[in-house]
Amino acid sequence: MVKYTKAFKVQVVERYLTGRDGYRGVAKEFGIARDLIREWSLLYDRWGETIFNPSYTTHSPAFKLEVLNDMATNRLSNREAAVKYRISSPGMISRWRSTYEREGTAGLVAKPKGRAPVARRKKKDFEEMTEVEKLKERIEYLEMENAALKKLKALVQEENARRTGSRHK
């Protein structure tokens, strides 16, 4: 998805509003879709230049439901609802609707972003371990140490082979 700067959006809308060219001409001039120009000009007419300010608003589930209900009641399109409720992207409303249809009102609750925390294996205190557990842990440690030493040895041999190989040429 391409992100356009506020300055670019304002330039495109103002170029369209001068009235010399229609959506098609401005779209061709700037190399963007006509629908984007229509969408931006509607938002700009209603809310002004500030609609293009970046905002990271998290809408409440009640607000999302209000928008979806109003769309159903008044038969509004995504674009019309976006203009009415000051939502910068009609695609966002489309995602709300599909989520609502799949999951109901629970789907409208914002989900945390990012990676899920990794559950760490909790180790027992060394004194609380049985003899077998202590030995297993010792074996695990020695196996890791052995693997690290083997890797180091392989890297050293590879480096030596590279050095001696370059001298013979």
FIBA-826011 format. One record per residue: residue in three letters; x, y, z of N, C-alpha, C in turn; residue number from 1. Coordinates in Angstrom, 3 decimals, padded with zeros to 6 digits. Example, Ala and Ser with C-alpha at 12.3 -4.5 7.8 and 13.67 -1.06 7.14 Angstrom:
('ALA',(013.190,-005.690,007.800),(012.300,-004.500,007.800),(013.200,-003.300,007.800),1),
('SER',(012.850,-002.250,007.080),(013.670,-001.060,007.140),(012.900,000.030,007.870),2),
// end
This chain:
('MET',(000.839,-001.172,000.000),(000.000,000.000,000.000),(000.885,001.235,000.000),1),
('VAL',(000.616,002.136,-000.926),(001.406,003.357,-001.046),(000.860,004.393,-000.075),2),
('LYS',(001.757,005.058,000.622),(001.361,006.142,001.520),(001.730,007.453,000.853),3),
('TYR',(000.797,008.373,000.850),(001.025,009.677,000.250),(001.153,010.722,001.350),4),
('THR',(002.010,011.687,001.133),(002.211,012.739,002.125),(001.029,013.700,002.110),5),
('LYS',(000.911,014.435,003.207),(-000.146,015.439,003.310),(000.009,016.470,002.193),6),
('ALA',(001.241,016.924,001.963),(001.491,017.945,000.942),(001.055,017.458,-000.436),7),
('PHE',(001.331,016.198,-000.740),(000.949,015.640,-002.035),(-000.570,015.599,-002.178),8),
('LYS',(-001.255,015.134,-001.132),(-002.718,015.050,-001.180),(-003.335,016.430,-001.385),9),
('VAL',(-002.827,017.423,-000.645),(-003.348,018.788,-000.772),(-003.090,019.315,-002.179),10),
('GLN',(-001.906,019.046,-002.710),(-001.568,019.500,-004.063),(-002.520,018.888,-005.090),11),
('VAL',(-002.781,017.592,-004.963),(-003.673,016.912,-005.903),(-005.086,017.483,-005.804),12),
('VAL',(-005.584,017.630,-004.579),(-006.953,018.131,-004.386),(-007.086,019.555,-004.905),13),
('GLU',(-006.120,020.402,-004.586),(-006.198,021.790,-005.051),(-006.102,021.868,-006.574),14),
('ARG',(-005.319,020.991,-007.153),(-005.224,020.940,-008.619),(-006.574,020.547,-009.210),15),
('TYR',(-007.235,019.578,-008.579),(-008.554,019.157,-009.055),(-009.579,020.281,-008.866),16),
('LEU',(-009.522,020.958,-007.730),(-010.516,021.987,-007.417),(-010.368,023.248,-008.269),17),
('THR',(-009.218,023.426,-008.925),(-009.084,024.579,-009.827),(-010.045,024.450,-011.001),18),
('GLY',(-010.486,023.220,-011.274),(-011.529,023.013,-012.263),(-011.076,022.884,-013.696),19),
('ARG',(-009.787,022.963,-013.956),(-009.322,022.857,-015.343),(-009.446,021.436,-015.877),20),
('ASP',(-009.150,020.471,-015.030),(-009.242,019.067,-015.438),(-010.154,018.331,-014.466),21),
('GLY',(-010.765,017.268,-014.943),(-011.593,016.429,-014.086),(-010.734,015.404,-013.358),22),
('TYR',(-011.409,014.430,-012.747),(-010.699,013.369,-012.027),(-009.704,012.668,-012.940),23),
('ARG',(-010.150,012.376,-014.155),(-009.315,011.612,-015.083),(-008.028,012.359,-015.426),24),
('GLY',(-008.140,013.646,-015.741),(-006.962,014.430,-016.115),(-005.970,014.573,-014.972),25),
('VAL',(-006.484,014.835,-013.781),(-005.603,014.979,-012.616),(-004.973,013.632,-012.267),26),
('ALA',(-005.762,012.566,-012.379),(-005.236,011.230,-012.098),(-004.098,010.890,-013.046),27),
('LYS',(-004.269,011.233,-014.300),(-003.228,010.957,-015.293),(-001.988,011.800,-015.016),28),
('GLU',(-002.199,013.065,-014.667),(-001.084,013.976,-014.401),(-000.233,013.503,-013.220),29),
('PHE',(-000.882,013.017,-012.163),(-000.150,012.617,-010.957),(000.114,011.111,-010.885),30),
('GLY',(-000.462,010.355,-011.810),(-000.227,008.916,-011.841),(-000.879,008.172,-010.690),31),
('ILE',(-002.089,008.586,-010.315),(-002.810,007.902,-009.236),(-004.224,007.580,-009.703),32),
('ALA',(-004.936,006.781,-008.929),(-006.291,006.364,-009.285),(-007.287,007.511,-009.116),33),
('ARG',(-008.279,007.547,-010.003),(-009.326,008.576,-009.924),(-010.092,008.495,-008.609),34),
('ASP',(-010.324,007.275,-008.135),(-011.071,007.105,-006.882),(-010.385,007.800,-005.717),35),
('LEU',(-009.053,007.769,-005.718),(-008.326,008.459,-004.646),(-008.589,009.956,-004.686),36),
('ILE',(-008.594,010.526,-005.868),(-008.832,011.970,-005.993),(-010.243,012.309,-005.527),37),
('ARG',(-011.198,011.490,-005.910),(-012.582,011.711,-005.493),(-012.689,011.629,-003.970),38),
('GLU',(-012.081,010.597,-003.408),(-012.107,010.395,-001.953),(-011.456,011.571,-001.229),39),
('TRP',(-010.262,011.958,-001.677),(-009.541,013.056,-001.028),(-010.292,014.375,-001.156),40),
('SER',(-010.898,014.613,-002.322),(-011.592,015.892,-002.504),(-012.850,015.968,-001.641),41),
('LEU',(-013.559,014.850,-001.477),(-014.728,014.840,-000.590),(-014.320,015.124,000.854),42),
('LEU',(-013.269,014.457,001.296),(-012.785,014.678,002.665),(-012.304,016.117,002.841),43),
('TYR',(-011.603,016.625,001.862),(-011.057,017.984,001.921),(-012.188,019.017,001.952),44),
('ASP',(-013.213,018.811,001.123),(-014.358,019.735,001.108),(-015.048,019.788,002.466),45),
('ARG',(-015.169,018.631,003.094),(-015.907,018.565,004.357),(-015.076,019.019,005.553),46),
('TRP',(-013.815,018.588,005.630),(-013.014,018.783,006.838),(-011.814,019.701,006.654),47),
('GLY',(-011.486,020.043,005.437),(-010.338,020.911,005.211),(-009.032,020.139,005.194),48),
('GLU',(-007.960,020.894,005.173),(-006.618,020.326,005.049),(-006.245,019.433,006.232),49),
('THR',(-006.837,019.676,007.392),(-006.458,018.921,008.598),(-006.814,017.445,008.513),50),
('ILE',(-007.711,017.080,007.602),(-008.074,015.670,007.469),(-006.875,014.834,007.037),51),
('PHE',(-005.893,015.478,006.414),(-004.722,014.756,005.933),(-003.590,014.704,006.956),52),
('ASN',(-003.789,015.306,008.123),(-002.775,015.199,009.179),(-002.722,013.756,009.652),53),
('PRO',(-001.522,013.211,009.832),(-001.454,011.832,010.297),(-002.032,011.726,011.705),54),
('SER',(-002.917,010.783,011.890),(-003.472,010.560,013.223),(-003.515,009.060,013.462),55),
('TYR',(-003.234,008.697,014.655),(-003.214,007.288,015.023),(-004.312,007.058,016.046),56),
('THR',(-005.537,007.334,015.602),(-006.685,007.240,016.477),(-007.117,005.790,016.591),57),
('THR',(-007.377,005.381,017.807),(-007.975,004.081,018.036),(-009.446,004.335,018.328),58),
('HIS',(-010.295,003.883,017.445),(-011.726,004.113,017.601),(-012.312,003.075,018.549),59),
('SER',(-013.215,003.507,019.387),(-013.844,002.606,020.358),(-014.798,001.660,019.629),60),
('PRO',(-015.056,000.498,020.225),(-016.017,-000.423,019.620),(-017.403,000.221,019.464),61),
('ALA',(-017.789,001.079,020.415),(-019.096,001.745,020.331),(-019.152,002.666,019.109),62),
('PHE',(-018.066,003.389,018.856),(-018.008,004.281,017.697),(-018.095,003.471,016.405),63),
('LYS',(-017.341,002.382,016.331),(-017.358,001.540,015.131),(-018.765,001.004,014.874),64),
('LEU',(-019.421,000.558,015.946),(-020.772,000.026,015.821),(-021.746,001.123,015.392),65),
('GLU',(-021.570,002.324,015.919),(-022.412,003.462,015.530),(-022.274,003.742,014.031),66),
('VAL',(-021.046,003.735,013.539),(-020.806,003.975,012.110),(-021.478,002.892,011.274),67),
('LEU',(-021.284,001.629,011.661),(-021.861,000.523,010.897),(-023.389,000.559,010.928),68),
('ASN',(-023.973,000.875,012.085),(-025.437,000.967,012.181),(-025.976,002.115,011.336),69),
('ASP',(-025.294,003.250,011.369),(-025.718,004.399,010.571),(-025.637,004.076,009.079),70),
('MET',(-024.609,003.345,008.695),(-024.480,002.953,007.290),(-025.643,002.061,006.870),71),
('ALA',(-026.020,001.127,007.753),(-027.117,000.219,007.429),(-028.455,000.963,007.409),72),
('THR',(-028.657,001.843,008.371),(-029.926,002.578,008.473),(-030.113,003.546,007.316),73),
('ASN',(-029.078,004.317,007.030),(-029.179,005.369,006.011),(-028.608,004.970,004.658),74),
('ARG',(-028.229,003.700,004.540),(-027.687,003.156,003.294),(-026.529,004.007,002.768),75),
('LEU',(-025.570,004.276,003.658),(-024.390,005.058,003.295),(-023.320,004.141,002.723),76),
('SER',(-022.558,004.643,001.783),(-021.399,003.902,001.278),(-020.243,004.097,002.256),77),
('ASN',(-019.196,003.322,002.072),(-018.003,003.489,002.917),(-017.462,004.908,002.802),78),
('ARG',(-017.435,005.424,001.586),(-016.897,006.764,001.348),(-017.754,007.824,002.042),79),
('GLU',(-019.067,007.702,001.934),(-019.963,008.675,002.569),(-019.833,008.632,004.088),80),
('ALA',(-019.729,007.429,004.636),(-019.571,007.298,006.086),(-018.227,007.865,006.534),81),
('ALA',(-017.194,007.653,005.734),(-015.872,008.188,006.083),(-015.904,009.708,006.135),82),
('VAL',(-016.569,010.318,005.176),(-016.677,011.781,005.160),(-017.492,012.256,006.357),83),
('LYS',(-018.608,011.585,006.620),(-019.501,012.004,007.704),(-018.826,011.901,009.070),84),
('TYR',(-018.078,010.820,009.306),(-017.498,010.567,010.629),(-016.018,010.941,010.738),85),
('ARG',(-015.500,011.613,009.738),(-014.099,012.066,009.737),(-013.126,010.885,009.892),86),
('ILE',(-013.315,009.911,009.062),(-012.431,008.752,009.023),(-011.653,008.865,007.725),87),
('SER',(-010.341,008.877,007.822),(-009.524,009.203,006.651),(-009.483,008.106,005.595),88),
('SER',(-009.900,006.891,005.942),(-009.819,005.803,004.977),(-011.119,004.994,004.952),89),
('PRO',(-011.840,005.008,003.836),(-013.042,004.179,003.734),(-012.733,002.686,003.849),90),
('GLY',(-011.504,002.311,003.502),(-011.112,000.911,003.627),(-011.158,000.422,005.064),91),
('MET',(-010.925,001.332,005.999),(-010.974,000.973,007.409),(-012.395,000.541,007.782),92),
('ILE',(-013.380,001.254,007.272),(-014.774,000.919,007.562),(-015.112,-000.442,006.969),93),
('SER',(-014.583,-000.708,005.794),(-014.800,-002.004,005.160),(-014.242,-003.135,006.028),94),
('ARG',(-013.064,-002.919,006.604),(-012.478,-003.925,007.501),(-013.337,-004.100,008.750),95),
('TRP',(-013.849,-002.993,009.289),(-014.726,-003.092,010.459),(-015.947,-003.948,010.137),96),
('ARG',(-016.543,-003.712,008.960),(-017.751,-004.438,008.594),(-017.471,-005.932,008.457),97),
('SER',(-016.396,-006.282,007.762),(-016.108,-007.712,007.577),(-015.771,-008.383,008.906),98),
('THR',(-015.068,-007.676,009.776),(-014.761,-008.229,011.098),(-016.039,-008.400,011.907),99),
('TYR',(-016.920,-007.422,011.833),(-018.189,-007.480,012.560),(-019.034,-008.649,012.065),100),
('GLU',(-019.046,-008.878,010.768),(-019.822,-009.986,010.206),(-019.248,-011.336,010.617),101),
('ARG',(-017.925,-011.418,010.748),(-017.270,-012.669,011.137),(-017.352,-012.935,012.631),102),
('GLU',(-017.065,-011.889,013.449),(-016.868,-012.103,014.881),(-017.889,-011.405,015.771),103),
('GLY',(-018.750,-010.583,015.198),(-019.723,-009.851,016.005),(-019.074,-008.653,016.682),104),
('THR',(-019.727,-008.140,017.729),(-019.220,-006.937,018.400),(-017.868,-007.178,019.064),105),
('ALA',(-017.583,-008.418,019.440),(-016.280,-008.715,020.059),(-015.138,-008.449,019.084),106),
('GLY',(-015.397,-008.574,017.799),(-014.366,-008.331,016.793),(-014.010,-006.869,016.624),107),
('LEU',(-014.866,-005.973,017.125),(-014.608,-004.541,016.980),(-013.671,-004.002,018.054),108),
('VAL',(-013.351,-004.821,019.047),(-012.414,-004.408,020.097),(-011.003,-004.439,019.522),109),
('ALA',(-010.236,-003.382,019.779),(-008.863,-003.292,019.261),(-008.013,-004.404,019.859),110),
('LYS',(-007.254,-005.044,019.001),(-006.377,-006.127,019.445),(-004.962,-005.596,019.608),111),
('PRO',(-004.231,-006.095,020.597),(-002.853,-005.618,020.768),(-002.006,-006.011,019.566),112),
('LYS',(-001.091,-005.114,019.201),(-000.244,-005.359,018.041),(001.136,-005.809,018.493),113),
('GLY',(001.866,-006.375,017.579),(003.221,-006.816,017.876),(003.256,-008.301,018.179),114),
('ARG',(004.418,-008.744,018.543),(004.596,-010.155,018.849),(004.010,-010.504,020.207),115),
('ALA',(003.530,-011.711,020.296),(003.040,-012.200,021.582),(004.246,-012.494,022.468),116),
('PRO',(004.133,-012.240,023.750),(005.266,-012.522,024.629),(005.554,-014.022,024.678),117),
('VAL',(006.826,-014.348,024.704),(007.248,-015.740,024.739),(007.279,-016.202,026.188),118),
('ALA',(006.635,-017.331,026.432),(006.637,-017.873,027.788),(008.004,-018.503,028.051),119),
('ARG',(008.660,-018.046,029.063),(009.979,-018.578,029.415),(009.810,-019.782,030.337),120),
('ARG',(010.670,-020.755,030.137),(010.643,-021.928,030.990),(011.218,-021.550,032.343),121),
('LYS',(010.440,-021.745,033.362),(010.889,-021.373,034.692),(011.763,-022.491,035.249),122),
('LYS',(012.959,-022.110,035.667),(013.876,-023.098,036.223),(013.707,-023.164,037.730),123),
('LYS',(013.863,-024.349,038.236),(013.812,-024.530,039.684),(015.131,-024.068,040.287),124),
('ASP',(015.092,-023.754,041.548),(016.337,-023.463,042.247),(017.177,-024.730,042.268),125),
('PHE',(018.480,-024.538,042.214),(019.383,-025.681,042.145),(019.218,-026.588,043.362),126),
('GLU',(018.929,-026.000,044.519),(018.780,-026.798,045.742),(017.519,-027.655,045.708),127),
('GLU',(016.481,-027.209,044.994),(015.215,-027.931,044.960),(015.227,-029.091,043.968),128),
('MET',(016.232,-029.164,043.106),(016.274,-030.188,042.066),(016.683,-031.538,042.645),129),
('THR',(016.138,-032.582,042.010),(016.584,-033.921,042.377),(017.932,-034.153,041.701),130),
('GLU',(018.580,-035.212,042.074),(019.893,-035.531,041.506),(019.788,-035.763,039.995),131),
('VAL',(018.732,-036.441,039.560),(018.540,-036.715,038.135),(018.342,-035.400,037.367),132),
('GLU',(017.539,-034.480,037.912),(017.317,-033.192,037.255),(018.611,-032.402,037.151),133),
('LYS',(019.423,-032.452,038.217),(020.706,-031.747,038.198),(021.606,-032.312,037.105),134),
('LEU',(021.633,-033.640,036.993),(022.477,-034.272,035.983),(021.977,-033.961,034.561),135),
('LYS',(020.664,-033.962,034.379),(020.110,-033.633,033.057),(020.462,-032.199,032.667),136),
('GLU',(020.368,-031.293,033.624),(020.704,-029.901,033.338),(022.188,-029.765,033.014),137),
('ARG',(023.024,-030.496,033.726),(024.467,-030.461,033.472),(024.773,-030.991,032.070),138),
('ILE',(024.097,-032.082,031.688),(024.293,-032.652,030.350),(023.866,-031.643,029.282),139),
('GLU',(022.725,-030.996,029.489),(022.234,-030.003,028.535),(023.243,-028.862,028.375),140),
('TYR',(023.798,-028.403,029.481),(024.786,-027.324,029.444),(026.038,-027.771,028.685),141),
('LEU',(026.532,-028.977,028.984),(027.742,-029.474,028.329),(027.522,-029.700,026.827),142),
('GLU',(026.312,-030.144,026.446),(026.016,-030.330,025.023),(026.020,-028.989,024.286),143),
('MET',(025.464,-027.959,024.923),(025.485,-026.632,024.300),(026.917,-026.121,024.186),144),
('GLU',(027.706,-026.326,025.235),(029.097,-025.878,025.220),(029.872,-026.615,024.128),145),
('ASN',(029.635,-027.910,024.004),(030.298,-028.731,022.999),(029.938,-028.249,021.584),146),
('ALA',(028.662,-027.951,021.356),(028.226,-027.472,020.043),(028.879,-026.126,019.717),147),
('ALA',(028.983,-025.255,020.707),(029.608,-023.948,020.483),(031.087,-024.111,020.147),148),
('LEU',(031.770,-025.006,020.847),(033.191,-025.232,020.580),(033.411,-025.851,019.198),149),
('LYS',(032.530,-026.769,018.796),(032.636,-027.356,017.458),(032.460,-026.286,016.387),150),
('LYS',(031.520,-025.398,016.600),(031.283,-024.317,015.639),(032.498,-023.398,015.565),151),
('LEU',(033.067,-023.068,016.713),(034.255,-022.222,016.753),(035.411,-022.891,016.012),152),
('LYS',(035.597,-024.189,016.252),(036.669,-024.927,015.588),(036.468,-024.912,014.068),153),
('ALA',(035.221,-025.100,013.621),(034.929,-025.094,012.186),(035.214,-023.720,011.581),154),
('LEU',(034.877,-022.661,012.291),(035.137,-021.308,011.796),(036.635,-021.030,011.699),155),
('VAL',(037.392,-021.477,012.703),(038.846,-021.283,012.691),(039.462,-022.052,011.528),156),
('GLN',(039.032,-023.300,011.322),(039.556,-024.099,010.214),(039.212,-023.458,008.862),157),
('GLU',(038.004,-022.944,008.758),(037.584,-022.285,007.523),(038.431,-021.039,007.257),158),
('GLU',(038.702,-020.277,008.295),(039.525,-019.073,008.167),(040.955,-019.449,007.765),159),
('ASN',(041.501,-020.488,008.399),(042.861,-020.940,008.061),(042.932,-021.443,006.622),160),
('ALA',(041.919,-022.169,006.200),(041.900,-022.681,004.828),(041.813,-021.528,003.831),161),
('ARG',(041.056,-020.523,004.161),(040.927,-019.371,003.277),(042.254,-018.628,003.180),162),
('ARG',(042.936,-018.491,004.322),(044.230,-017.787,004.330),(045.290,-018.560,003.556),163),
('THR',(045.397,-019.847,003.818),(046.427,-020.639,003.131),(046.087,-020.805,001.659),164),
('GLY',(044.815,-020.864,001.330),(044.396,-020.987,-000.066),(044.729,-019.745,-000.867),165),
('SER',(044.681,-018.585,-000.263),(044.955,-017.346,-000.988),(046.454,-017.152,-001.216),166),
('ARG',(047.318,-017.775,-000.400),(048.773,-017.641,-000.567),(049.284,-018.417,-001.773),167),
('HIS',(048.646,-019.543,-002.092),(049.128,-020.403,-003.169),(048.774,-019.875,-004.542),168),
('LYS',(047.943,-018.904,-004.638),(047.518,-018.400,-005.950),(048.497,-017.461,-006.544),169),
// end
